[in-house]
């Protein structure tokens, strides 16, 4: 599931919802089975999130150029959701390297398939290192550590959304919550991802 909790941050400052509302997530392929990428429109409530899936550095460059163009005035306070996924390991002594890097800014997401990439573009390395950007996520410190260990990719400024939720809402139970738990506590939403 694509994390885009950058949309949640303003809500953390205001209110919690005691009764969860079920949310349906819909995924529609706009450009699927392309040689270099797939483009999807993910609908989460009334938000349409354009999601690019690629393994090519050129498409990452293009996505980052769009982010700089769209968010030019906000670059000094840009919030970027960051998540990584690894291939499953069926041997507890073997931990597979990060397979995908997921970045979301506003309503645009990138899923970069690191394990298939020929190299990492300088634009991505600079983007991840930019101290003006805040990279957020659930367990994001662990994700950043994996990127550093597996690929020597460094991430500048990192904030775990669980700590932010605890600080804003005063609920210490959120310190160990996952994405679904935060969605329920902060937004009053119950994410149901079966059938995607």
Secondary structure, DSSP 8 states (H G I E B T S, - for coil): ----GGGTHHHHTT---SS-EEEEEEEEEEE-S-SSEEEEEEEETTEEEEEEEE--HHHHHHHHHHHHHHTGGGGGG-EEEEEEEE---SSTT----EEEEEEEETTEEEEEEGGG-S---HHHHHHHH-TTSEEEESSHHHHHHHHHHHH-----EEEEHHHHHHHHH--GGGGG--HHHHIIIII-EEEE-TT-
